């Protein structure tokens, strides 16, 4: 059975760029995606979705 790829998206905050965090994602085979630096529009769709929950 083929495993689906899990993708986690975040901004470029210090906690998300930390080596320990990135290593943990890599160990769990989670792909990391980050917003472009200073681009608040990257997260607008996700934040809009979460505001409805």
PDB file of N, H, CA, C and O in Angstrom:
ATOM      1  N   UNK A   1       0.842  -1.179   0.000  1.00  0.00           N
ATOM      2  CA  UNK A   1       0.000   0.000   0.000  1.00  0.00           C
ATOM      3  C   UNK A   1       0.891   1.247   0.000  1.00  0.00           C
ATOM      4  O   UNK A   1       1.815   1.359   0.805  1.00  0.00           O
ATOM      5  N   UNK A   2       0.611   2.152  -0.883  1.00  0.00           N
ATOM      6  H   UNK A   2      -0.140   2.061  -1.537  1.00  0.00           H
ATOM      7  CA  UNK A   2       1.408   3.377  -0.994  1.00  0.00           C
ATOM      8  C   UNK A   2       0.978   4.378   0.082  1.00  0.00           C
ATOM      9  O   UNK A   2      -0.210   4.609   0.304  1.00  0.00           O
ATOM     10  N   UNK A   3       1.969   4.956   0.734  1.00  0.00           N
ATOM     11  H   UNK A   3       2.935   4.769   0.554  1.00  0.00           H
ATOM     12  CA  UNK A   3       1.702   5.949   1.778  1.00  0.00           C
ATOM     13  C   UNK A   3       1.534   7.322   1.143  1.00  0.00           C
ATOM     14  O   UNK A   3       2.324   7.711   0.283  1.00  0.00           O
ATOM     15  N   UNK A   4       0.508   8.058   1.563  1.00  0.00           N
ATOM     16  H   UNK A   4      -0.134   7.742   2.262  1.00  0.00           H
ATOM     17  CA  UNK A   4       0.301   9.418   1.085  1.00  0.00           C
ATOM     18  C   UNK A   4       1.318  10.343   1.739  1.00  0.00           C
ATOM     19  O   UNK A   4       1.792  10.075   2.843  1.00  0.00           O
ATOM     20  N   UNK A   5       1.645  11.419   1.062  1.00  0.00           N
ATOM     21  H   UNK A   5       1.259  11.636   0.165  1.00  0.00           H
ATOM     22  CA  UNK A   5       2.592  12.389   1.594  1.00  0.00           C
ATOM     23  C   UNK A   5       1.850  13.420   2.430  1.00  0.00           C
ATOM     24  O   UNK A   5       0.852  13.994   1.995  1.00  0.00           O
ATOM     25  N   UNK A   6       2.356  13.644   3.635  1.00  0.00           N
ATOM     26  H   UNK A   6       3.167  13.178   3.988  1.00  0.00           H
ATOM     27  CA  UNK A   6       1.791  14.661   4.506  1.00  0.00           C
ATOM     28  C   UNK A   6       2.594  15.939   4.332  1.00  0.00           C
ATOM     29  O   UNK A   6       3.824  15.927   4.388  1.00  0.00           O
ATOM     30  N   UNK A   7       1.889  17.033   4.123  1.00  0.00           N
ATOM     31  H   UNK A   7       0.890  17.043   4.078  1.00  0.00           H
ATOM     32  CA  UNK A   7       2.509  18.333   3.910  1.00  0.00           C
ATOM     33  C   UNK A   7       2.065  19.263   5.027  1.00  0.00           C
ATOM     34  O   UNK A   7       0.878  19.347   5.341  1.00  0.00           O
ATOM     35  N   UNK A   8       3.028  19.963   5.629  1.00  0.00           N
ATOM     36  H   UNK A   8       3.992  19.894   5.374  1.00  0.00           H
ATOM     37  CA  UNK A   8       2.700  20.953   6.653  1.00  0.00           C
ATOM     38  C   UNK A   8       3.193  22.310   6.154  1.00  0.00           C
ATOM     39  O   UNK A   8       4.335  22.449   5.715  1.00  0.00           O
ATOM     40  N   UNK A   9       2.304  23.310   6.230  1.00  0.00           N
ATOM     41  H   UNK A   9       1.377  23.197   6.586  1.00  0.00           H
ATOM     42  CA  UNK A   9       2.634  24.645   5.738  1.00  0.00           C
ATOM     43  C   UNK A   9       2.685  25.613   6.910  1.00  0.00           C
ATOM     44  O   UNK A   9       1.833  25.573   7.798  1.00  0.00           O
ATOM     45  N   UNK A  10       3.685  26.480   6.906  1.00  0.00           N
ATOM     46  H   UNK A  10       4.377  26.512   6.185  1.00  0.00           H
ATOM     47  CA  UNK A  10       3.823  27.452   7.983  1.00  0.00           C
ATOM     48  C   UNK A  10       4.460  28.728   7.438  1.00  0.00           C
ATOM     49  O   UNK A  10       4.874  28.795   6.280  1.00  0.00           O
ATOM     50  N   UNK A  11       4.524  29.729   8.302  1.00  0.00           N
ATOM     51  H   UNK A  11       4.187  29.675   9.242  1.00  0.00           H
ATOM     52  CA  UNK A  11       5.289  30.919   7.956  1.00  0.00           C
ATOM     53  C   UNK A  11       6.760  30.630   8.270  1.00  0.00           C
ATOM     54  O   UNK A  11       7.115  29.497   8.597  1.00  0.00           O
ATOM     55  N   UNK A  12       7.598  31.632   8.174  1.00  0.00           N
ATOM     56  H   UNK A  12       7.310  32.552   7.908  1.00  0.00           H
ATOM     57  CA  UNK A  12       9.022  31.423   8.419  1.00  0.00           C
ATOM     58  C   UNK A  12       9.423  31.797   9.842  1.00  0.00           C
ATOM     59  O   UNK A  12      10.524  32.297  10.072  1.00  0.00           O
ATOM     60  N   UNK A  13       8.536  31.556  10.783  1.00  0.00           N
ATOM     61  H   UNK A  13       7.642  31.150  10.596  1.00  0.00           H
ATOM     62  CA  UNK A  13       8.835  31.837  12.183  1.00  0.00           C
ATOM     63  C   UNK A  13      10.029  31.029  12.678  1.00  0.00           C
ATOM     64  O   UNK A  13      10.336  29.957  12.157  1.00  0.00           O
ATOM     65  N   UNK A  14      10.690  31.568  13.692  1.00  0.00           N
ATOM     66  H   UNK A  14      10.440  32.439  14.115  1.00  0.00           H
ATOM     67  CA  UNK A  14      11.896  30.932  14.249  1.00  0.00           C
ATOM     68  C   UNK A  14      11.639  29.474  14.627  1.00  0.00           C
ATOM     69  O   UNK A  14      12.468  28.606  14.354  1.00  0.00           O
ATOM     70  N   UNK A  15      10.495  29.205  15.255  1.00  0.00           N
ATOM     71  H   UNK A  15       9.821  29.911  15.477  1.00  0.00           H
ATOM     72  CA  UNK A  15      10.211  27.840  15.705  1.00  0.00           C
ATOM     73  C   UNK A  15      10.086  26.873  14.534  1.00  0.00           C
ATOM     74  O   UNK A  15      10.405  25.693  14.677  1.00  0.00           O
ATOM     75  N   UNK A  16       9.632  27.346  13.389  1.00  0.00           N
ATOM     76  H   UNK A  16       9.373  28.305  13.272  1.00  0.00           H
ATOM     77  CA  UNK A  16       9.467  26.474  12.219  1.00  0.00           C
ATOM     78  C   UNK A  16      10.768  26.289  11.438  1.00  0.00           C
ATOM     79  O   UNK A  16      10.898  25.345  10.658  1.00  0.00           O
ATOM     80  N   UNK A  17      11.713  27.174  11.643  1.00  0.00           N
ATOM     81  H   UNK A  17      11.608  27.941  12.276  1.00  0.00           H
ATOM     82  CA  UNK A  17      13.020  27.059  10.980  1.00  0.00           C
ATOM     83  C   UNK A  17      14.045  26.331  11.841  1.00  0.00           C
ATOM     84  O   UNK A  17      15.148  26.040  11.380  1.00  0.00           O
ATOM     85  N   UNK A  18      13.689  26.037  13.088  1.00  0.00           N
ATOM     86  H   UNK A  18      12.793  26.273  13.463  1.00  0.00           H
ATOM     87  CA  UNK A  18      14.618  25.390  14.018  1.00  0.00           C
ATOM     88  C   UNK A  18      15.036  24.014  13.493  1.00  0.00           C
ATOM     89  O   UNK A  18      14.216  23.267  12.959  1.00  0.00           O
ATOM     90  N   UNK A  19      16.303  23.698  13.650  1.00  0.00           N
ATOM     91  H   UNK A  19      16.969  24.305  14.084  1.00  0.00           H
ATOM     92  CA  UNK A  19      16.849  22.432  13.159  1.00  0.00           C
ATOM     93  C   UNK A  19      16.149  21.233  13.787  1.00  0.00           C
ATOM     94  O   UNK A  19      15.871  20.253  13.094  1.00  0.00           O
ATOM     95  N   UNK A  20      15.856  21.290  15.091  1.00  0.00           N
ATOM     96  H   UNK A  20      16.081  22.085  15.654  1.00  0.00           H
ATOM     97  CA  UNK A  20      15.185  20.167  15.758  1.00  0.00           C
ATOM     98  C   UNK A  20      13.806  19.904  15.151  1.00  0.00           C
ATOM     99  O   UNK A  20      13.423  18.754  14.932  1.00  0.00           O
ATOM    100  N   UNK A  21      13.073  20.969  14.886  1.00  0.00           N
ATOM    101  H   UNK A  21      13.384  21.903  15.064  1.00  0.00           H
ATOM    102  CA  UNK A  21      11.736  20.847  14.289  1.00  0.00           C
ATOM    103  C   UNK A  21      11.829  20.265  12.889  1.00  0.00           C
ATOM    104  O   UNK A  21      11.093  19.342  12.541  1.00  0.00           O
ATOM    105  N   UNK A  22      12.737  20.810  12.087  1.00  0.00           N
ATOM    106  H   UNK A  22      13.335  21.560  12.369  1.00  0.00           H
ATOM    107  CA  UNK A  22      12.903  20.317  10.708  1.00  0.00           C
ATOM    108  C   UNK A  22      13.362  18.863  10.700  1.00  0.00           C
ATOM    109  O   UNK A  22      12.922  18.079   9.858  1.00  0.00           O
ATOM    110  N   UNK A  23      14.243  18.495  11.630  1.00  0.00           N
ATOM    111  H   UNK A  23      14.600  19.131  12.314  1.00  0.00           H
ATOM    112  CA  UNK A  23      14.696  17.102  11.730  1.00  0.00           C
ATOM    113  C   UNK A  23      13.536  16.175  12.078  1.00  0.00           C
ATOM    114  O   UNK A  23      13.422  15.084  11.519  1.00  0.00           O
ATOM    115  N   UNK A  24      12.680  16.605  12.997  1.00  0.00           N
ATOM    116  H   UNK A  24      12.773  17.492  13.451  1.00  0.00           H
ATOM    117  CA  UNK A  24      11.526  15.807  13.386  1.00  0.00           C
ATOM    118  C   UNK A  24      10.599  15.570  12.188  1.00  0.00           C
ATOM    119  O   UNK A  24      10.135  14.452  11.961  1.00  0.00           O
ATOM    120  N   UNK A  25      10.339  16.629  11.434  1.00  0.00           N
ATOM    121  H   UNK A  25      10.716  17.537  11.618  1.00  0.00           H
ATOM    122  CA  UNK A  25       9.502  16.476  10.239  1.00  0.00           C
ATOM    123  C   UNK A  25      10.131  15.489   9.266  1.00  0.00           C
ATOM    124  O   UNK A  25       9.449  14.620   8.723  1.00  0.00           O
ATOM    125  N   UNK A  26      11.422  15.628   9.052  1.00  0.00           N
ATOM    126  H   UNK A  26      11.975  16.334   9.493  1.00  0.00           H
ATOM    127  CA  UNK A  26      12.141  14.740   8.130  1.00  0.00           C
ATOM    128  C   UNK A  26      12.054  13.280   8.602  1.00  0.00           C
ATOM    129  O   UNK A  26      11.816  12.381   7.796  1.00  0.00           O
ATOM    130  N   UNK A  27      12.244  13.049   9.903  1.00  0.00           N
ATOM    131  H   UNK A  27      12.437  13.780  10.558  1.00  0.00           H
ATOM    132  CA  UNK A  27      12.166  11.694  10.456  1.00  0.00           C
ATOM    133  C   UNK A  27      10.790  11.075  10.243  1.00  0.00           C
ATOM    134  O   UNK A  27      10.669   9.873  10.009  1.00  0.00           O
ATOM    135  N   UNK A  28       9.760  11.904  10.325  1.00  0.00           N
ATOM    136  H   UNK A  28       9.858  12.881  10.515  1.00  0.00           H
ATOM    137  CA  UNK A  28       8.388  11.424  10.161  1.00  0.00           C
ATOM    138  C   UNK A  28       7.941  11.436   8.696  1.00  0.00           C
ATOM    139  O   UNK A  28       6.795  11.114   8.383  1.00  0.00           O
ATOM    140  N   UNK A  29       8.862  11.812   7.807  1.00  0.00           N
ATOM    141  H   UNK A  29       9.793  12.074   8.061  1.00  0.00           H
ATOM    142  CA  UNK A  29       8.587  11.890   6.369  1.00  0.00           C
ATOM    143  C   UNK A  29       7.457  12.873   6.046  1.00  0.00           C
ATOM    144  O   UNK A  29       6.596  12.621   5.203  1.00  0.00           O
ATOM    145  N   UNK A  30       7.501  13.997   6.754  1.00  0.00           N
ATOM    146  H   UNK A  30       8.200  14.201   7.439  1.00  0.00           H
ATOM    147  CA  UNK A  30       6.544  15.077   6.535  1.00  0.00           C
ATOM    148  C   UNK A  30       7.246  16.158   5.717  1.00  0.00           C
ATOM    149  O   UNK A  30       8.350  16.583   6.059  1.00  0.00           O
ATOM    150  N   UNK A  31       6.610  16.595   4.650  1.00  0.00           N
ATOM    151  H   UNK A  31       5.713  16.250   4.373  1.00  0.00           H
ATOM    152  CA  UNK A  31       7.184  17.626   3.784  1.00  0.00           C
ATOM    153  C   UNK A  31       6.844  18.995   4.359  1.00  0.00           C
ATOM    154  O   UNK A  31       5.695  19.264   4.707  1.00  0.00           O
ATOM    155  N   UNK A  32       7.845  19.849   4.456  1.00  0.00           N
ATOM    156  H   UNK A  32       8.779  19.631   4.173  1.00  0.00           H
ATOM    157  CA  UNK A  32       7.672  21.188   5.010  1.00  0.00           C
ATOM    158  C   UNK A  32       7.529  22.206   3.874  1.00  0.00           C
ATOM    159  O   UNK A  32       8.304  22.203   2.917  1.00  0.00           O
ATOM    160  N   UNK A  33       6.535  23.064   3.999  1.00  0.00           N
ATOM    161  H   UNK A  33       5.906  23.067   4.776  1.00  0.00           H
ATOM    162  CA  UNK A  33       6.307  24.143   3.047  1.00  0.00           C
ATOM    163  C   UNK A  33       6.236  25.432   3.839  1.00  0.00           C
ATOM    164  O   UNK A  33       5.590  25.485   4.885  1.00  0.00           O
ATOM    165  N   UNK A  34       6.893  26.470   3.353  1.00  0.00           N
ATOM    166  H   UNK A  34       7.419  26.427   2.503  1.00  0.00           H
ATOM    167  CA  UNK A  34       6.874  27.754   4.058  1.00  0.00           C
ATOM    168  C   UNK A  34       6.431  28.876   3.134  1.00  0.00           C
ATOM    169  O   UNK A  34       6.692  28.867   1.931  1.00  0.00           O
ATOM    170  N   UNK A  35       5.757  29.834   3.735  1.00  0.00           N
ATOM    171  H   UNK A  35       5.545  29.841   4.712  1.00  0.00           H
ATOM    172  CA  UNK A  35       5.351  31.030   3.009  1.00  0.00           C
ATOM    173  C   UNK A  35       6.584  31.810   2.574  1.00  0.00           C
ATOM    174  O   UNK A  35       7.650  31.702   3.180  1.00  0.00           O
ATOM    175  N   UNK A  36       6.426  32.578   1.540  1.00  0.00           N
ATOM    176  H   UNK A  36       5.560  32.666   1.048  1.00  0.00           H
ATOM    177  CA  UNK A  36       7.502  33.465   1.121  1.00  0.00           C
ATOM    178  C   UNK A  36       7.718  34.513   2.205  1.00  0.00           C
ATOM    179  O   UNK A  36       6.764  34.930   2.862  1.00  0.00           O
ATOM    180  N   UNK A  37       8.936  34.933   2.394  1.00  0.00           N
ATOM    181  H   UNK A  37       9.711  34.594   1.860  1.00  0.00           H
ATOM    182  CA  UNK A  37       9.256  35.908   3.427  1.00  0.00           C
ATOM    183  C   UNK A  37       8.475  37.207   3.194  1.00  0.00           C
ATOM    184  O   UNK A  37       8.517  37.795   2.114  1.00  0.00           O
ATOM    185  N   UNK A  38       7.774  37.627   4.226  1.00  0.00           N
ATOM    186  H   UNK A  38       7.741  37.150   5.104  1.00  0.00           H
ATOM    187  CA  UNK A  38       7.034  38.881   4.179  1.00  0.00           C
ATOM    188  C   UNK A  38       5.785  38.858   3.321  1.00  0.00           C
ATOM    189  O   UNK A  38       5.241  39.914   2.998  1.00  0.00           O
ATOM    190  N   UNK A  39       5.319  37.673   2.943  1.00  0.00           N
ATOM    191  H   UNK A  39       5.761  36.816   3.205  1.00  0.00           H
ATOM    192  CA  UNK A  39       4.144  37.568   2.073  1.00  0.00           C
ATOM    193  C   UNK A  39       2.952  37.052   2.878  1.00  0.00           C
ATOM    194  O   UNK A  39       2.750  35.843   2.985  1.00  0.00           O
ATOM    195  N   UNK A  40       2.178  37.952   3.433  1.00  0.00           N
ATOM    196  H   UNK A  40       2.343  38.935   3.346  1.00  0.00           H
ATOM    197  CA  UNK A  40       1.044  37.557   4.269  1.00  0.00           C
ATOM    198  C   UNK A  40      -0.067  36.892   3.471  1.00  0.00           C
ATOM    199  O   UNK A  40      -0.906  36.204   4.052  1.00  0.00           O
ATOM    200  N   UNK A  41      -0.094  37.077   2.167  1.00  0.00           N
ATOM    201  H   UNK A  41       0.588  37.635   1.695  1.00  0.00           H
ATOM    202  CA  UNK A  41      -1.157  36.507   1.338  1.00  0.00           C
ATOM    203  C   UNK A  41      -1.040  34.993   1.226  1.00  0.00           C
ATOM    204  O   UNK A  41      -2.028  34.333   0.902  1.00  0.00           O
ATOM    205  N   UNK A  42       0.125  34.425   1.481  1.00  0.00           N
ATOM    206  H   UNK A  42       0.927  34.961   1.744  1.00  0.00           H
ATOM    207  CA  UNK A  42       0.289  32.971   1.392  1.00  0.00           C
ATOM    208  C   UNK A  42      -0.618  32.228   2.357  1.00  0.00           C
ATOM    209  O   UNK A  42      -1.094  31.139   2.037  1.00  0.00           O
ATOM    210  N   UNK A  43      -0.863  32.786   3.518  1.00  0.00           N
ATOM    211  H   UNK A  43      -0.476  33.671   3.779  1.00  0.00           H
ATOM    212  CA  UNK A  43      -1.661  32.095   4.535  1.00  0.00           C
ATOM    213  C   UNK A  43      -3.128  32.509   4.546  1.00  0.00           C
ATOM    214  O   UNK A  43      -3.907  31.966   5.329  1.00  0.00           O
ATOM    215  N   UNK A  44      -3.518  33.439   3.713  1.00  0.00           N
ATOM    216  H   UNK A  44      -2.885  33.880   3.077  1.00  0.00           H
ATOM    217  CA  UNK A  44      -4.877  33.986   3.804  1.00  0.00           C
ATOM    218  C   UNK A  44      -5.956  32.939   3.574  1.00  0.00           C
ATOM    219  O   UNK A  44      -6.978  32.961   4.260  1.00  0.00           O
ATOM    220  N   UNK A  45      -5.763  32.032   2.639  1.00  0.00           N
ATOM    221  H   UNK A  45      -4.933  32.014   2.082  1.00  0.00           H
ATOM    222  CA  UNK A  45      -6.775  31.007   2.364  1.00  0.00           C
ATOM    223  C   UNK A  45      -6.934  30.091   3.568  1.00  0.00           C
ATOM    224  O   UNK A  45      -8.056  29.802   3.985  1.00  0.00           O
ATOM    225  N   UNK A  46      -5.821  29.633   4.130  1.00  0.00           N
ATOM    226  H   UNK A  46      -4.910  29.867   3.791  1.00  0.00           H
ATOM    227  CA  UNK A  46      -5.887  28.732   5.276  1.00  0.00           C
ATOM    228  C   UNK A  46      -6.478  29.431   6.490  1.00  0.00           C
ATOM    229  O   UNK A  46      -7.298  28.847   7.199  1.00  0.00           O
ATOM    230  N   UNK A  47      -6.080  30.659   6.738  1.00  0.00           N
ATOM    231  H   UNK A  47      -5.414  31.134   6.163  1.00  0.00           H
ATOM    232  CA  UNK A  47      -6.618  31.385   7.890  1.00  0.00           C
ATOM    233  C   UNK A  47      -8.105  31.635   7.716  1.00  0.00           C
ATOM    234  O   UNK A  47      -8.850  31.604   8.696  1.00  0.00           O
ATOM    235  N   UNK A  48      -8.549  31.879   6.505  1.00  0.00           N
ATOM    236  H   UNK A  48      -7.944  31.904   5.709  1.00  0.00           H
ATOM    237  CA  UNK A  48      -9.978  32.051   6.248  1.00  0.00           C
ATOM    238  C   UNK A  48     -10.734  30.761   6.534  1.00  0.00           C
ATOM    239  O   UNK A  48     -11.818  30.781   7.116  1.00  0.00           O
ATOM    240  N   UNK A  49     -10.154  29.647   6.123  1.00  0.00           N
ATOM    241  H   UNK A  49      -9.273  29.631   5.650  1.00  0.00           H
ATOM    242  CA  UNK A  49     -10.784  28.350   6.377  1.00  0.00           C
ATOM    243  C   UNK A  49     -10.890  28.081   7.885  1.00  0.00           C
ATOM    244  O   UNK A  49     -11.951  27.685   8.367  1.00  0.00           O
ATOM    245  N   UNK A  50      -9.804  28.291   8.625  1.00  0.00           N
ATOM    246  H   UNK A  50      -8.942  28.613   8.234  1.00  0.00           H
ATOM    247  CA  UNK A  50      -9.825  28.027  10.066  1.00  0.00           C
ATOM    248  C   UNK A  50     -10.745  28.973  10.826  1.00  0.00           C
ATOM    249  O   UNK A  50     -11.247  28.619  11.893  1.00  0.00           O
ATOM    250  N   UNK A  51     -10.972  30.157  10.299  1.00  0.00           N
ATOM    251  H   UNK A  51     -10.564  30.445   9.432  1.00  0.00           H
ATOM    252  CA  UNK A  51     -11.874  31.077  10.993  1.00  0.00           C
ATOM    253  C   UNK A  51     -13.317  30.591  10.941  1.00  0.00           C
ATOM    254  O   UNK A  51     -14.136  31.008  11.759  1.00  0.00           O
ATOM    255  N   UNK A  52     -13.643  29.710   9.985  1.00  0.00           N
ATOM    256  H   UNK A  52     -12.978  29.372   9.320  1.00  0.00           H
ATOM    257  CA  UNK A  52     -14.994  29.174   9.892  1.00  0.00           C
ATOM    258  C   UNK A  52     -15.219  27.994  10.814  1.00  0.00           C
ATOM    259  O   UNK A  52     -16.363  27.595  11.031  1.00  0.00           O
ATOM    260  N   UNK A  53     -14.153  27.423  11.364  1.00  0.00           N
ATOM    261  H   UNK A  53     -13.224  27.748  11.187  1.00  0.00           H
ATOM    262  CA  UNK A  53     -14.316  26.243  12.234  1.00  0.00           C
ATOM    263  C   UNK A  53     -14.810  26.594  13.606  1.00  0.00           C
ATOM    264  O   UNK A  53     -14.993  25.709  14.442  1.00  0.00           O
TER     265      UNK A  53
END
